[in-house]
Amino acid sequence: MGKTARVPMSRLTALLATAAAGALALSALPSNAAEPVESTATTGLAAAFDAAAATYDVPREVLVGVGYTESHLDGHNGLPSQANGYGVMHLVSNDVNPTMSEATKLTGLPVEKLAKDTASNILGAAAVLDAYADAAKLTDRSDLGQWYEVIAKYSHSADAPTGRLYTDEVYKIIGQGVNAAGVTTEPKKVTPDRGAYATVAPLGTRTPASVAAVDYPGAIWNAASGSNYRVGRTEAISTIVVHVTQGSYAGTISWFKNPSSQVSAHYVVRSSDGQVTQMVAEKDTAWHVRSANPYTIGIEHEGWVDQPSWFTDAMYRSSAALTRNIADRRGIPKDRAHIKGHNEIPGNDHTDPGPHWNWNYYMELVNGGNPNPPEYNFTTYGTGVRVRSAPSLSASVVTSLPGPTQVWVECQVQGDPVTAEGTTNNWWSKLRDQGGYMTNIYIDHPDPKLPGVPEC
């Protein structure tokens, strides 16, 4: 055990909800599809990445980086994104992104399999990236820095700045490494060769015009297509609506810039750091909640409703600051009657922000509070660290955490002795309650009592 830097509470929520994800088995491929190279070193999702990388000569770090950027390595049970993209690798079928149809042609696999079978989805993405690399005459495929323009093409972003936004995020993930859903990549120091993107100003570069365009001083201006919102308002603004994008930050921005999408929101918030992009002026009517559009302001949050790993503390705090600013400027009460989820607006069939959105935490932040209890945290180690409903080995296991994992500790209590890796201890750490999602949860670990952490 070691004392670590401060860790956001929302990351614990994400870990608790996703840590026990099971491995995905490789499915048999039809005879006309490329046969993946088998891996005996790993199983499940990790093996799928190994096989696809070897079959199509695409670096595993590139495949995992794209997959993590798109989905946090979750296929969402075959459900589509807002842009009609599917699976861990977000193979898309819309008027500007043909990666699904390209994957079908290249692998011989049917759309249904590419959409719903994870191993096939990863294989299809590798085939598309391989074809793009061939078209780019990429010869040294082991040089990760040379894949920049290939990855940018895979995104099929609406414009070059959004393409750079997407690809820079993939390279950020490659640089940090991944440890999620049983898939691990080591951090890689890579200097990307941006090629034609080297002269493209990164999205977020502020100009006098962009600074003047935003309503919220902390936002970046990047206008949605004029086909996706209506100029002006027919009603006074009285409600702020919280959304979850069902997709990535760059993908959502690109979708709102696509004239055929017929959808938009005023703001989009990034998961990793809370970056805010404004796409529609507040004085204009974004198309995000049907009949409620005239009196609402919409805030989209990068991620998926069924995957709380996207809901970081940085996102909560940034979004709450934005909501507080809007409410204060426009005289909107900062309460749940005026700050609502998409699912709470009459006449809508969406479920976002979903059961994992921590409304209690969010509203305390909106109202200027700091809902965090004392900030104690530590790092678990090993694998299969269990979270139980009481400090007893006979208590039910709520979930398991993939070590090493950083978690918050609210207090500690003595319970059954736990032994692991030669260490025995009977101090159990009570984890912070997850806003009603999980309560009274204790981590089963052999670490010694943290200094300064009070007893429950």
ROTI-543372 format. One record per residue (C-alpha): residue number from 1; residue in one letter; x, z, y. Coordinates in steps of 0.05 Angstrom, whole numbers. Layout:
<rs>
[NUM,"A",[X,Z,Y]];
...
</rs>
This chain:
<rs>
[1,"M",[0,0,0]];
[2,"G",[23,-13,70]];
[3,"K",[-5,-2,139]];
[4,"T",[-19,-69,172]];
[5,"A",[-39,-100,237]];
[6,"R",[-111,-94,260]];
[7,"V",[-159,-136,218]];
[8,"P",[-228,-160,240]];
[9,"M",[-287,-128,206]];
[10,"S",[-320,-195,194]];
[11,"R",[-263,-216,149]];
[12,"L",[-281,-159,103]];
[13,"T",[-353,-183,101]];
[14,"A",[-328,-252,82]];
[15,"L",[-282,-226,28]];
[16,"L",[-335,-182,-4]];
[17,"A",[-383,-240,-8]];
[18,"T",[-336,-293,-33]];
[19,"A",[-281,-258,-72]];
[20,"A",[-316,-261,-139]];
[21,"A",[-327,-336,-138]];
[22,"G",[-318,-363,-209]];
[23,"A",[-273,-419,-231]];
[24,"L",[-301,-489,-235]];
[25,"A",[-290,-528,-298]];
[26,"L",[-263,-599,-297]];
[27,"S",[-317,-648,-319]];
[28,"A",[-308,-708,-364]];
[29,"L",[-298,-773,-327]];
[30,"P",[-331,-840,-345]];
[31,"S",[-287,-891,-379]];
[32,"N",[-279,-934,-316]];
[33,"A",[-254,-877,-274]];
[34,"A",[-181,-858,-263]];
[35,"E",[-163,-805,-314]];
[36,"P",[-133,-743,-280]];
[37,"V",[-68,-714,-304]];
[38,"E",[-82,-650,-341]];
[39,"S",[-52,-584,-319]];
[40,"T",[-40,-526,-366]];
[41,"A",[-11,-480,-314]];
[42,"T",[-76,-467,-277]];
[43,"T",[-150,-472,-290]];
[44,"G",[-214,-487,-253]];
[45,"L",[-211,-506,-180]];
[46,"A",[-135,-500,-177]];
[47,"A",[-129,-547,-236]];
[48,"A",[-177,-597,-203]];
[49,"F",[-130,-601,-143]];
[50,"D",[-69,-607,-189]];
[51,"A",[-102,-663,-228]];
[52,"A",[-126,-702,-167]];
[53,"A",[-59,-696,-132]];
[54,"A",[-21,-721,-192]];
[55,"T",[-70,-777,-208]];
[56,"Y",[-69,-808,-139]];
[57,"D",[-1,-786,-114]];
[58,"V",[-29,-746,-56]];
[59,"P",[8,-682,-38]];
[60,"R",[-30,-621,-63]];
[61,"E",[-19,-587,5]];
[62,"V",[-55,-645,39]];
[63,"L",[-114,-643,-9]];
[64,"V",[-122,-567,-4]];
[65,"G",[-111,-569,71]];
[66,"V",[-167,-620,80]];
[67,"G",[-213,-583,32]];
[68,"Y",[-202,-516,65]];
[69,"T",[-213,-545,135]];
[70,"E",[-277,-578,112]];
[71,"S",[-308,-524,68]];
[72,"H",[-264,-464,55]];
[73,"L",[-262,-493,-16]];
[74,"D",[-336,-483,-28]];
[75,"G",[-381,-540,-53]];
[76,"H",[-445,-506,-30]];
[77,"N",[-481,-523,-95]];
[78,"G",[-483,-597,-77]];
[79,"L",[-522,-586,-12]];
[80,"P",[-506,-634,45]];
[81,"S",[-474,-618,112]];
[82,"Q",[-508,-635,177]];
[83,"A",[-470,-702,174]];
[84,"N",[-493,-716,103]];
[85,"G",[-427,-697,72]];
[86,"Y",[-418,-665,4]];
[87,"G",[-373,-619,-35]];
[88,"V",[-308,-583,-25]];
[89,"M",[-276,-646,5]];
[90,"H",[-338,-666,47]];
[91,"L",[-347,-737,22]];
[92,"V",[-394,-767,73]];
[93,"S",[-447,-821,75]];
[94,"N",[-470,-838,145]];
[95,"D",[-465,-896,193]];
[96,"V",[-394,-880,216]];
[97,"N",[-363,-845,156]];
[98,"P",[-362,-883,89]];
[99,"T",[-318,-836,48]];
[100,"M",[-372,-825,-5]];
[101,"S",[-383,-899,-18]];
[102,"E",[-308,-912,-17]];
[103,"A",[-297,-857,-68]];
[104,"T",[-350,-888,-113]];
[105,"K",[-316,-956,-111]];
[106,"L",[-247,-928,-122]];
[107,"T",[-262,-881,-179]];
[108,"G",[-323,-913,-212]];
[109,"L",[-358,-845,-209]];
[110,"P",[-431,-844,-187]];
[111,"V",[-452,-812,-122]];
[112,"E",[-489,-756,-157]];
[113,"K",[-426,-735,-194]];
[114,"L",[-382,-740,-133]];
[115,"A",[-431,-698,-93]];
[116,"K",[-444,-643,-143]];
[117,"D",[-385,-639,-191]];
[118,"T",[-327,-605,-155]];
[119,"A",[-270,-635,-196]];
[120,"S",[-300,-705,-185]];
[121,"N",[-309,-691,-111]];
[122,"I",[-235,-672,-104]];
[123,"L",[-214,-733,-146]];
[124,"G",[-257,-778,-102]];
[125,"A",[-225,-751,-38]];
[126,"A",[-156,-761,-68]];
[127,"A",[-173,-833,-84]];
[128,"V",[-196,-845,-12]];
[129,"L",[-134,-813,17]];
[130,"D",[-91,-854,-31]];
[131,"A",[-124,-919,-8]];
[132,"Y",[-115,-900,65]];
[133,"A",[-41,-884,51]];
[134,"D",[-32,-952,18]];
[135,"A",[-64,-986,79]];
[136,"A",[-17,-948,124]];
[137,"K",[42,-970,81]];
[138,"L",[61,-897,70]];
[139,"T",[122,-900,25]];
[140,"D",[150,-829,24]];
[141,"R",[89,-792,2]];
[142,"S",[126,-727,-8]];
[143,"D",[138,-722,68]];
[144,"L",[77,-682,91]];
[145,"G",[90,-699,163]];
[146,"Q",[78,-773,149]];
[147,"W",[5,-762,128]];
[148,"Y",[-22,-747,198]];
[149,"E",[-55,-814,213]];
[150,"V",[-82,-818,141]];
[151,"I",[-116,-750,148]];
[152,"A",[-142,-769,217]];
[153,"K",[-173,-832,187]];
[154,"Y",[-206,-790,132]];
[155,"S",[-243,-751,185]];
[156,"H",[-275,-814,216]];
[157,"S",[-281,-775,280]];
[158,"A",[-321,-802,338]];
[159,"D",[-260,-811,382]];
[160,"A",[-185,-800,382]];
[161,"P",[-185,-730,414]];
[162,"T",[-234,-705,362]];
[163,"G",[-192,-738,308]];
[164,"R",[-131,-702,334]];
[165,"L",[-170,-637,336]];
[166,"Y",[-189,-645,263]];
[167,"T",[-120,-665,239]];
[168,"D",[-83,-612,278]];
[169,"E",[-128,-561,243]];
[170,"V",[-109,-589,175]];
[171,"Y",[-36,-583,192]];
[172,"K",[-47,-512,217]];
[173,"I",[-76,-495,148]];
[174,"I",[-17,-528,113]];
[175,"G",[30,-488,157]];
[176,"Q",[-5,-422,142]];
[177,"G",[-16,-434,68]];
[178,"V",[-81,-421,30]];
[179,"N",[-101,-365,-16]];
[180,"A",[-176,-374,-30]];
[181,"A",[-223,-385,-89]];
[182,"G",[-165,-382,-138]];
[183,"V",[-126,-436,-102]];
[184,"T",[-58,-421,-71]];
[185,"T",[-10,-462,-29]];
[186,"E",[54,-435,1]];
[187,"P",[62,-439,77]];
[188,"K",[99,-502,96]];
[189,"K",[136,-514,161]];
[190,"V",[117,-585,177]];
[191,"T",[130,-627,239]];
[192,"P",[74,-678,238]];
[193,"D",[87,-750,258]];
[194,"R",[25,-762,299]];
[195,"G",[38,-836,308]];
[196,"A",[-16,-866,352]];
[197,"Y",[-44,-796,364]];
[198,"A",[20,-772,397]];
[199,"T",[-5,-799,464]];
[200,"V",[-76,-771,455]];
[201,"A",[-89,-710,497]];
[202,"P",[-111,-653,452]];
[203,"L",[-185,-636,458]];
[204,"G",[-188,-579,507]];
[205,"T",[-139,-606,557]];
[206,"R",[-172,-585,622]];
[207,"T",[-179,-631,682]];
[208,"P",[-213,-618,749]];
[209,"A",[-273,-658,725]];
[210,"S",[-279,-620,659]];
[211,"V",[-272,-553,693]];
[212,"A",[-328,-572,741]];
[213,"A",[-373,-595,684]];
[214,"V",[-376,-531,645]];
[215,"D",[-427,-476,658]];
[216,"Y",[-385,-424,621]];
[217,"P",[-315,-416,649]];
[218,"G",[-284,-404,581]];
[219,"A",[-311,-469,551]];
[220,"I",[-279,-537,540]];
[221,"W",[-321,-596,563]];
[222,"N",[-333,-652,513]];
[223,"A",[-399,-688,525]];
[224,"A",[-448,-705,469]];
[225,"S",[-474,-776,465]];
[226,"G",[-528,-788,518]];
[227,"S",[-572,-811,461]];
[228,"N",[-574,-741,433]];
[229,"Y",[-604,-700,489]];
[230,"R",[-652,-708,548]];
[231,"V",[-631,-701,621]];
[232,"G",[-667,-644,656]];
[233,"R",[-716,-590,634]];
[234,"T",[-791,-584,632]];
[235,"E",[-791,-508,624]];
[236,"A",[-751,-449,650]];
[237,"I",[-695,-426,604]];
[238,"S",[-715,-361,570]];
[239,"T",[-683,-359,501]];
[240,"I",[-614,-367,470]];
[241,"V",[-612,-393,399]];
[242,"V",[-557,-378,348]];
[243,"H",[-542,-434,298]];
[244,"V",[-492,-446,242]];
[245,"T",[-468,-517,238]];
[246,"Q",[-467,-530,163]];
[247,"G",[-400,-564,175]];
[248,"S",[-333,-558,209]];
[249,"Y",[-320,-550,284]];
[250,"A",[-289,-619,293]];
[251,"G",[-341,-650,247]];
[252,"T",[-398,-620,288]];
[253,"I",[-368,-644,354]];
[254,"S",[-359,-713,325]];
[255,"W",[-431,-713,299]];
[256,"F",[-460,-694,367]];
[257,"K",[-421,-752,396]];
[258,"N",[-451,-801,346]];
[259,"P",[-510,-836,381]];
[260,"S",[-549,-842,316]];
[261,"S",[-548,-768,298]];
[262,"Q",[-604,-751,347]];
[263,"V",[-583,-679,351]];
[264,"S",[-540,-635,396]];
[265,"A",[-529,-564,421]];
[266,"H",[-503,-538,487]];
[267,"Y",[-443,-502,456]];
[268,"V",[-401,-503,392]];
[269,"V",[-357,-443,373]];
[270,"R",[-296,-449,327]];
[271,"S",[-288,-400,269]];
[272,"S",[-212,-388,270]];
[273,"D",[-203,-367,342]];
[274,"G",[-271,-370,377]];
[275,"Q",[-255,-432,418]];
[276,"V",[-318,-455,455]];
[277,"T",[-335,-528,469]];
[278,"Q",[-393,-545,514]];
[279,"M",[-427,-611,498]];
[280,"V",[-492,-610,538]];
[281,"A",[-501,-581,608]];
[282,"E",[-548,-521,608]];
[283,"K",[-592,-557,659]];
[284,"D",[-605,-610,607]];
[285,"T",[-646,-607,543]];
[286,"A",[-605,-607,479]];
[287,"W",[-640,-626,414]];
[288,"H",[-631,-568,368]];
[289,"V",[-698,-531,357]];
[290,"R",[-753,-584,362]];
[291,"S",[-811,-560,405]];
[292,"A",[-770,-502,432]];
[293,"N",[-717,-547,461]];
[294,"P",[-744,-545,533]];
[295,"Y",[-735,-469,543]];
[296,"T",[-674,-455,499]];
[297,"I",[-598,-458,501]];
[298,"G",[-566,-472,433]];
[299,"I",[-500,-444,408]];
[300,"E",[-473,-474,343]];
[301,"H",[-423,-435,302]];
[302,"E",[-374,-470,255]];
[303,"G",[-389,-455,182]];
[304,"W",[-443,-450,128]];
[305,"V",[-500,-401,121]];
[306,"D",[-481,-384,49]];
[307,"Q",[-408,-372,63]];
[308,"P",[-392,-312,109]];
[309,"S",[-317,-326,109]];
[310,"W",[-330,-370,170]];
[311,"F",[-359,-312,210]];
[312,"T",[-294,-283,237]];
[313,"D",[-288,-228,288]];
[314,"A",[-258,-278,336]];
[315,"M",[-321,-320,330]];
[316,"Y",[-368,-261,338]];
[317,"R",[-332,-236,400]];
[318,"S",[-325,-304,433]];
[319,"S",[-397,-322,420]];
[320,"A",[-422,-255,443]];
[321,"A",[-383,-262,508]];
[322,"L",[-414,-331,518]];
[323,"T",[-484,-306,504]];
[324,"R",[-474,-247,551]];
[325,"N",[-451,-294,606]];
[326,"I",[-510,-341,597]];
[327,"A",[-560,-283,596]];
[328,"D",[-530,-250,658]];
[329,"R",[-528,-315,697]];
[330,"R",[-599,-334,679]];
[331,"G",[-633,-266,679]];
[332,"I",[-648,-269,604]];
[333,"P",[-658,-200,572]];
[334,"K",[-602,-184,522]];
[335,"D",[-647,-167,464]];
[336,"R",[-671,-197,399]];
[337,"A",[-735,-221,431]];
[338,"H",[-694,-269,473]];
[339,"I",[-632,-280,430]];
[340,"K",[-656,-310,365]];
[341,"G",[-633,-346,303]];
[342,"H",[-654,-418,290]];
[343,"N",[-695,-392,231]];
[344,"E",[-735,-348,279]];
[345,"I",[-760,-405,324]];
[346,"P",[-831,-427,306]];
[347,"G",[-839,-497,279]];
[348,"N",[-769,-501,249]];
[349,"D",[-750,-505,176]];
[350,"H",[-677,-484,181]];
[351,"T",[-648,-420,152]];
[352,"D",[-588,-410,198]];
[353,"P",[-554,-366,217]];
[354,"G",[-573,-337,149]];
[355,"P",[-568,-269,115]];
[356,"H",[-493,-261,126]];
[357,"W",[-497,-264,202]];
[358,"N",[-486,-192,226]];
[359,"W",[-539,-186,280]];
[360,"N",[-526,-111,292]];
[361,"Y",[-453,-124,306]];
[362,"Y",[-467,-186,347]];
[363,"M",[-519,-153,392]];
[364,"E",[-475,-93,405]];
[365,"L",[-421,-141,428]];
[366,"V",[-470,-180,471]];
[367,"N",[-489,-115,505]];
[368,"G",[-417,-98,520]];
[369,"G",[-408,-46,467]];
[370,"N",[-351,-38,418]];
[371,"P",[-385,-23,351]];
[372,"N",[-321,-14,313]];
[373,"P",[-310,55,283]];
[374,"P",[-238,81,280]];
[375,"E",[-190,25,262]];
[376,"Y",[-157,42,196]];
[377,"N",[-138,-13,149]];
[378,"F",[-91,-27,91]];
[379,"T",[-71,-83,45]];
[380,"T",[-91,-82,-28]];
[381,"Y",[-46,-112,-80]];
[382,"G",[-52,-143,-149]];
[383,"T",[-115,-179,-171]];
[384,"G",[-185,-159,-189]];
[385,"V",[-188,-99,-141]];
[386,"R",[-259,-73,-150]];
[387,"V",[-309,-51,-98]];
[388,"R",[-359,1,-126]];
[389,"S",[-423,33,-103]];
[390,"A",[-393,104,-109]];
[391,"P",[-323,134,-118]];
[392,"S",[-331,135,-193]];
[393,"L",[-306,90,-248]];
[394,"S",[-376,91,-278]];
[395,"A",[-407,66,-214]];
[396,"S",[-431,-6,-210]];
[397,"V",[-381,-58,-187]];
[398,"V",[-407,-93,-124]];
[399,"T",[-353,-146,-124]];
[400,"S",[-278,-157,-134]];
[401,"L",[-224,-172,-82]];
[402,"P",[-167,-221,-95]];
[403,"G",[-104,-183,-77]];
[404,"P",[-70,-180,-31]];
[405,"T",[-129,-169,15]];
[406,"Q",[-133,-133,82]];
[407,"V",[-193,-88,89]];
[408,"W",[-221,-37,138]];
[409,"V",[-227,36,118]];
[410,"E",[-279,80,152]];
[411,"C",[-261,145,116]];
[412,"Q",[-236,170,49]];
[413,"V",[-264,214,-6]];
[414,"Q",[-236,241,-71]];
[415,"G",[-265,214,-136]];
[416,"D",[-244,191,-205]];
[417,"P",[-169,181,-213]];
[418,"V",[-148,108,-214]];
[419,"T",[-83,83,-245]];
[420,"A",[-51,15,-233]];
[421,"E",[20,-10,-233]];
[422,"G",[47,59,-249]];
[423,"T",[11,95,-193]];
[424,"T",[-47,144,-201]];
[425,"N",[-89,171,-143]];
[426,"N",[-159,198,-135]];
[427,"W",[-169,180,-61]];
[428,"W",[-223,127,-53]];
[429,"S",[-231,90,13]];
[430,"K",[-301,81,39]];
[431,"L",[-307,12,70]];
[432,"R",[-347,-4,131]];
[433,"D",[-421,-18,119]];
[434,"Q",[-436,-91,126]];
[435,"G",[-497,-88,172]];
[436,"G",[-545,-76,115]];
[437,"Y",[-513,-130,72]];
[438,"M",[-472,-78,33]];
[439,"T",[-475,-3,45]];
[440,"N",[-438,57,15]];
[441,"I",[-382,17,-17]];
[442,"Y",[-316,44,-41]];
[443,"I",[-252,9,-62]];
[444,"D",[-223,26,-130]];
[445,"H",[-148,28,-116]];
[446,"P",[-88,71,-135]];
[447,"D",[-57,74,-66]];
[448,"P",[-40,141,-35]];
[449,"K",[-84,170,20]];
[450,"L",[-74,136,86]];
[451,"P",[-45,183,139]];
[452,"G",[-94,199,194]];
[453,"V",[-156,173,157]];
[454,"P",[-209,228,159]];
[455,"E",[-248,250,98]];
[456,"C",[-320,227,94]];
</rs>
